[in-house]
């Protein structure tokens, strides 16, 4: 029965005898061990193998060991490094630890000391690798990595959001319903210094004015009928983290004033309370309304609008990023096929053509729902156009007619036909009027089926 290695080790030392001895000792402890005689060879090994722990001599023939440690820790932060020092160079070991080394050991010490030291370093390295893997999974689930698309419209919005994510600035996300404003809000939080604190989201249009105030700011027991105990509001729940206020344009004037105070002082008063509550919360807001128009109409406070819109990110509608529809659809097919345990590999060209012809008033959310419906109805391993709702057929017809009216080849075909009719079929005269050679005219007649 083969033994699974405990982890991968790399020994970097130019002394062949010592290096080979260390390799043999560590192999006997069931580690998968690699070795290198120079710093450059060691870096090459690191590029090819997922090394957990490195044992490195502080004196190497080609690279300063101290600088090498700094380079390794910058490029491979999950790796742990144990430094080998000679007598009289213990100070180098201390410097190496300041540069990120796990520990140091002096050459000539009892070889048994290296085993427990490697074991501790390996435990730490594996733990760090798992933490990095979890962080990567979180980024795939909540970060910018989950936002699909390569169109200029969506990549511009992503770059803008990434630039503001690392700050504590209030962000106003604009765009039509279904464009993914909450997805962007989660990604901004995930890329912010508040990532390890709560992310709390609320749709302001889902509550009545009275209930929304209680949800946001909390209340004291007895402050109104049904308030039988103290309640924390979402601003308190999000303390230290981020709160996302979706459909911010639905807030009444009283709540707008209360929100403005939170933005200015990070303080508010709960319903029925007499003292202020202090929080530290980053506010992200979203709306599909034109807030400037709402300000002009008197429905939204101008001072709150200016505080919320310190940094605006506008999310594009699908009709402005149609080149992303195929990638989005493939992602949703994969997701829903796995969910209902179906072996669906993709969709037909006609299916995609109709998706791209449709106007998508509900944007990404509508696309997601259409794909889910098609996957449920599908009996084969490929989605076809028959699985789409009726409106997609009419949308494709309208789009094709509009497209042909502006298509250059369509216009050229119509013009040639008119000139041929004008000359009563005299092709030499038609070529003269079109200012093209007779051979070119014959080629185009054949190309457009006008022979």
C-alpha positions in Angstrom: 0.0 0.0 0.0 1.5 3.4 -1.1 1.9 6.1 1.5 0.4 9.5 0.6 3.1 12.2 1.1 2.6 14.6 4.0 3.5 17.6 1.8 6.0 19.0 -0.7 9.4 20.2 0.4 12.2 21.9 -1.4 15.8 21.9 -0.2 18.0 24.7 -1.6 21.7 24.3 -0.8 24.9 24.3 -2.9 26.7 21.7 -0.6 25.8 18.4 -2.3 26.5 16.2 0.7 24.4 18.2 3.2 21.6 18.7 0.6 21.4 15.0 -0.2 21.4 14.1 3.5 18.5 16.4 4.2 16.6 15.1 1.2 17.0 11.5 2.5 16.1 12.3 6.1 12.9 14.1 5.0 11.9 11.4 2.5 12.1 8.9 5.4 9.4 11.1 7.1 7.1 10.5 4.0 7.6 14.0 2.6 7.7 14.6 -1.2 11.2 16.2 -1.4 12.8 18.2 -4.3 16.2 19.8 -4.2 18.2 22.6 -5.9 21.8 23.7 -5.8 21.2 27.3 -6.6 18.7 30.0 -6.0 17.7 30.1 -9.7 17.1 26.4 -9.8 15.1 26.7 -6.6 12.8 29.4 -8.2 12.4 27.2 -11.2 11.3 24.3 -9.0 8.8 26.6 -7.2 7.3 27.5 -10.6 6.7 23.9 -11.5 5.7 22.4 -8.1 3.2 23.4 -5.4 5.9 23.5 -2.7 4.7 23.9 0.9 8.0 24.3 2.9 11.4 25.4 1.8 14.7 24.7 3.5 17.2 27.3 2.2 20.8 28.0 2.8 21.4 31.7 3.6 24.6 31.6 1.5 24.1 30.6 -2.1 26.5 30.9 -5.0 24.2 33.0 -7.3 21.6 34.8 -5.1 21.7 36.4 -1.7 19.7 34.0 0.5 18.1 36.9 2.4 16.8 38.5 -0.8 15.7 35.2 -2.1 13.4 34.7 0.9 11.9 38.1 0.3 11.2 37.2 -3.3 9.7 33.8 -2.5 7.4 35.3 0.2 6.2 38.0 -2.2 5.4 35.5 -5.0 4.4 32.4 -2.9 3.0 33.8 0.4 1.7 30.5 1.5 5.1 28.9 1.5 7.0 28.6 4.7 10.8 28.9 4.7 13.3 27.4 7.2 16.8 29.1 6.9 20.0 27.2 7.2 22.8 29.3 8.8 26.4 28.5 9.6 28.1 29.3 12.9 28.7 33.0 13.1 25.9 33.9 10.7 23.0 33.6 13.2 22.3 37.3 12.6 21.4 36.4 9.0 18.8 33.9 10.3 17.2 36.7 12.4 17.2 39.0 9.4 15.6 36.2 7.3 12.8 35.8 9.8 12.1 39.6 9.5 11.8 39.0 5.8 9.2 36.3 6.4 11.1 33.1 7.1 9.4 30.7 9.5 12.5 29.9 11.6 16.2 29.2 11.2 18.5 26.3 12.2 22.3 26.2 12.4 24.2 23.7 10.2 25.8 21.0 12.3 22.9 20.9 14.9 21.4 17.5 15.7 19.5 16.4 12.5 16.6 15.4 14.7 15.9 19.1 15.4 14.9 19.6 11.7 12.0 17.1 11.8 9.8 18.8 14.4 10.6 22.2 12.9 9.6 21.0 9.4 6.4 19.5 10.8 5.4 22.8 12.4 6.2 24.8 9.2 4.2 22.2 7.2 1.2 22.5 9.4 1.2 26.3 9.1 1.8 26.1 5.3 -1.1 23.7 4.7 -3.4 25.9 6.9 -2.4 29.0 4.9 -3.1 27.2 1.7 -6.6 26.2 2.9 -7.3 29.8 3.9 -6.2 31.0 0.4 -8.4 28.3 -1.2 -11.4 29.5 0.9 -10.7 33.1 0.0 -10.6 32.2 -3.7 -13.9 30.3 -3.4 -15.4 33.4 -1.7 -14.1 35.6 -4.5 -15.7 33.2 -7.1 -19.0 33.3 -5.2 -19.1 37.0 -4.2 -16.2 38.9 -5.8 -15.7 40.6 -9.2 -14.6 37.2 -10.6 -18.3 36.1 -10.7 -19.3 38.9 -13.0 -19.4 37.4 -16.5 -18.7 39.4 -19.6 -15.9 40.9 -21.8 -17.8 43.7 -23.5 -16.5 47.2 -23.1 -19.6 48.3 -21.3 -19.3 45.7 -18.5 -15.5 45.7 -18.2 -15.6 49.5 -17.8 -18.1 49.2 -15.0 -16.0 46.5 -13.3 -12.8 48.6 -13.5 -14.6 51.6 -12.0 -16.1 49.5 -9.1 -12.7 47.9 -8.4 -11.0 51.3 -8.1 -13.5 52.5 -5.5 -13.8 49.1 -3.6 -10.6 49.6 -1.5 -11.8 52.9 -0.2 -14.6 53.7 2.3 -16.4 56.0 -0.1 -20.2 55.8 -0.5 -21.1 54.4 -3.9 -24.3 54.8 -5.9 -25.0 52.0 -8.3 -27.3 53.0 -11.2 -28.9 50.9 -13.9 -32.1 49.2 -15.0 -33.8 46.5 -13.0 -32.0 43.2 -13.3 -28.6 44.5 -14.3 -26.9 43.0 -11.2 -26.6 45.9 -8.8 -26.5 43.6 -5.7 -23.9 41.4 -7.4 -21.7 44.5 -7.8 -22.4 45.6 -4.2 -21.3 42.2 -2.9 -18.1 42.4 -5.1 -17.2 45.9 -3.8 -17.6 44.7 -0.2 -15.6 41.5 -1.0 -12.7 43.7 -2.3 -12.8 46.2 0.5 -11.0 46.4 3.9 -14.4 45.5 5.5 -14.5 42.1 3.9 -14.3 40.2 7.2 -17.3 42.2 8.6 -21.0 41.8 7.7 -22.5 42.6 4.4 -26.2 43.4 4.9 -28.6 44.1 2.0 -32.2 45.4 2.0 -34.7 46.3 -0.7 -36.2 49.6 0.4 -39.3 49.1 -1.8 -40.2 45.9 0.0 -41.4 47.5 3.3 -43.9 50.1 4.3 -42.4 53.4 5.6 -43.0 52.5 9.3 -41.7 49.0 9.0 -38.6 50.1 7.0 -37.6 52.6 9.7 -37.7 49.8 12.3 -35.8 47.4 9.9 -33.0 49.9 9.2 -32.6 51.6 12.6 -34.2 49.2 15.2 -36.6 50.1 18.0 -37.0 50.0 21.8 -39.6 47.8 23.5 -43.0 49.5 23.8 -42.2 52.2 21.2 -45.2 51.1 19.1 -47.9 48.4 19.2 -46.3 45.0 18.7 -42.8 46.2 19.8 -42.5 43.7 22.7 -38.7 43.8 22.9 -35.7 45.8 21.8 -34.8 45.2 18.2 -31.4 45.8 16.5 -31.7 47.5 13.1 -29.7 46.5 10.0 -27.3 49.4 10.5 -26.3 47.9 13.8 -26.2 44.4 12.3 -23.8 45.8 9.6 -21.6 47.6 12.1 -18.0 47.4 10.9 -19.1 46.2 7.5 -21.2 47.3 4.6 -24.9 48.0 4.1 -26.5 47.9 0.7 -29.7 49.9 0.2 -31.4 48.8 -2.9 -34.1 50.9 -4.5 -33.0 53.9 -2.4 -35.4 56.1 -4.4 -38.3 54.6 -2.6 -37.3 56.2 0.8 -39.8 58.7 2.3 -38.6 62.2 3.3 -38.4 61.3 7.0 -36.2 58.3 6.4 -34.1 60.3 3.9 -33.3 62.8 6.7 -32.4 60.0 9.1 -30.1 58.4 6.4 -28.4 61.7 5.7 -27.5 61.9 9.4 -26.0 58.4 9.3 -23.9 59.4 6.3 -22.7 62.6 8.0 -22.1 61.4 11.5 -22.5 57.5 11.6 -25.1 58.1 14.2 -28.9 57.5 14.5 -31.7 57.3 17.1 -33.7 54.1 17.3 -37.5 54.4 17.3 -38.6 55.1 20.9 -35.0 55.8 22.1 -33.6 59.0 23.5 -29.9 58.4 23.0 -27.9 58.0 19.8 -26.4 54.8 18.5 -22.9 55.0 17.0 -21.9 52.7 14.1 -19.2 52.3 11.5 -20.8 51.3 8.3 -20.0 51.8 4.6 -23.1 52.6 2.6 -23.7 51.3 -0.9 -27.0 52.3 -2.6 -28.7 51.5 -5.8 -31.7 52.7 -7.8 -33.2 52.3 -11.3 -34.8 55.8 -11.0 -33.3 59.1 -12.2 -32.6 60.6 -8.8 -31.7 64.0 -10.3 -35.2 64.0 -11.8 -36.6 63.0 -8.5 -34.8 65.9 -6.8 -36.3 68.3 -9.3 -39.8 66.9 -8.6 -39.2 67.3 -4.9 -39.4 63.6 -4.2 -35.7 63.2 -3.1 -33.5 65.4 -1.0 -30.8 67.2 -3.0 -28.3 67.0 0.0 -28.9 63.3 0.3 -28.4 62.8 -3.4 -25.1 64.6 -3.4 -23.9 62.6 -0.4 -24.9 59.3 -1.9 -23.5 60.0 -5.4 -20.0 60.8 -4.3 -19.0 57.9 -6.7 -21.4 56.6 -9.3 -21.2 53.3 -11.2 -23.7 52.8 -14.0 -24.4 49.1 -14.9 -25.2 48.5 -18.6 -28.4 46.9 -19.9 -28.0 43.6 -21.8 -28.9 45.3 -25.1 -25.7 47.4 -24.6 -23.6 44.3 -24.1 -25.1 41.7 -26.4 -21.7 40.0 -27.0 -21.9 38.8 -23.4 -25.2 37.0 -23.9 -23.5 33.7 -25.0 -21.2 33.5 -22.0 -24.0 34.4 -19.6 -26.3 31.8 -21.2 -23.6 29.1 -21.0 -23.1 29.8 -17.3 -26.8 29.6 -16.5 -27.2 26.4 -18.5 -24.4 24.8 -16.6 -25.8 26.0 -13.3 -29.4 24.9 -13.8 -28.5 21.6 -15.6 -26.5 20.6 -12.5 -29.3 21.8 -10.3 -31.9 19.5 -12.0 -29.4 16.7 -12.7 -29.6 16.9 -16.5 -26.8 16.3 -19.0 -27.3 19.4 -21.1 -24.1 20.4 -23.0 -25.2 23.7 -24.6 -27.7 25.2 -27.1 -28.2 25.5 -30.8 -27.1 28.4 -33.0 -30.8 29.3 -33.6 -31.4 29.4 -29.8 -28.5 31.8 -29.3 -29.6 33.9 -32.3 -33.0 34.4 -30.8 -31.4 35.3 -27.4 -29.3 38.0 -29.1 -32.2 39.3 -31.1 -34.4 39.9 -28.0 -34.5 43.3 -26.2 -34.3 41.9 -22.6 -36.3 44.5 -20.6 -35.6 42.4 -17.5 -31.9 42.2 -18.3 -29.7 39.5 -16.7 -32.4 38.5 -14.3 -34.8 37.8 -17.2 -32.1 35.9 -19.1 -31.5 33.7 -16.0 -35.2 32.9 -15.7 -35.5 32.1 -19.4 -32.6 29.7 -19.3 -33.9 28.0 -16.2 -37.3 27.5 -17.9 -35.6 26.1 -21.0 -33.5 23.7 -19.0 -36.6 22.4 -17.1 -38.4 21.8 -20.4 -35.5 20.3 -22.3 -35.6 16.5 -23.0 -32.4 16.3 -24.9 -28.8 17.4 -24.3 -29.1 20.7 -26.1 -31.4 23.7 -25.8 -33.2 24.7 -29.0 -35.4 27.6 -30.0 -38.6 25.7 -29.4 -38.0 26.0 -25.7 -38.1 29.8 -25.8 -41.3 31.8 -25.0 -43.4 33.0 -28.0 -42.2 36.7 -27.7 -38.7 35.6 -28.8 -40.0 34.5 -32.2 -41.7 37.8 -32.9 -38.6 39.7 -31.5 -36.3 37.9 -33.8 -38.5 38.7 -36.9 -38.7 42.4 -36.0 -34.9 42.5 -35.4 -34.1 40.7 -38.6 -36.3 43.1 -40.6 -34.6 46.1 -38.9 -31.2 44.7 -39.5 -31.8 44.0 -43.2 -32.9 47.6 -43.7 -29.6 48.9 -42.6 -27.4 46.1 -43.9 -24.9 47.3 -46.6 -25.3 44.2 -48.8 -29.1 44.4 -48.6 -28.9 48.1 -49.8 -26.5 47.2 -52.6 -28.7 44.3 -53.8 -31.8 46.5 -53.9 -29.9 49.2 -55.8 -28.6 46.8 -58.4 -32.1 45.4 -58.9 -33.5 48.9 -59.5 -30.8 49.8 -62.1 -31.3 46.4 -63.9 -35.1 47.2 -64.0 -34.3 50.7 -65.3 -32.2 49.3 -68.2 -34.8 46.7 -69.0 -32.2 44.0 -68.3 -29.4 45.5 -70.4 -26.5 44.5 -68.2 -23.8 46.4 -70.1 -25.8 49.6 -69.7 -26.5 48.7 -66.0 -22.7 48.2 -65.5 -22.0 51.6 -67.1 -24.6 53.4 -64.8 -23.3 51.6 -61.7 -19.7 52.6 -62.7 -18.4 49.0 -62.4 -17.0 46.5 -64.8 -19.3 44.0 -66.5 -17.4 41.1 -64.8 -18.0 42.7 -61.4 -21.7 43.1 -62.2 -22.1 39.4 -63.2 -20.3 38.4 -60.0 -22.7 40.5 -57.9 -25.8 39.2 -59.8 -24.7 35.7 -59.0 -23.8 36.6 -55.3 -27.3 38.1 -54.7 -29.2 35.6 -56.7 -30.3 38.1 -59.3 -29.2 36.1 -62.4 
